[in-house]
Amino acid sequence: MEVVMVNGHVDANRLGIVGAVLLTAWHGVWVTLSATGAAQRVADFVLRMHGMKSEVAMGPFEPGMAVLLLMSTAALGYIVGAAGAGLWNCLGAVRLRGKAGVSARV
């Protein structure tokens, strides 16, 4: 397996995929909780831990909406990961340009 970072340069596609997988997995857990009926208890518990109370009730599980949630979070995770890599690479190039005698590739 190839690495995500080489000489301070981050592969935007690979980091985008990592972001997509992580965000989708996290929301996959939520989809599983919703499908099994445990989402309400978990949401109530998390809010209580933060000293909050909500009267919001979870609706019935809708498979189509669950798929939409997973697809949209995968896209968002990819965009954030790729943008983060682009920002990292851009800032790294700026940092390298500031050093005497070092050429930076953007």
Sequence and secondary structure as in RCSB ss.txt:
>XXXX:A:sequence
MEVVMVNGHVDANRLGIVGAVLLTAWHGVWVTLSATGAAQRVADFVLRMHGMKSEVAMGPFEPGMAVLLLMSTAA
LGYIVGAAGAGLWNCLGAVRLRGKAGVSARV
>XXXX:A:secstr
   SEETTEE HHHHHHHHHHHHHHHHHHHHHHHHHT HHHHHHHHHHHTT           HHHHHHHHHHHHH
HHHHHHHHHHHHHHHHHHHHHHTSTT     
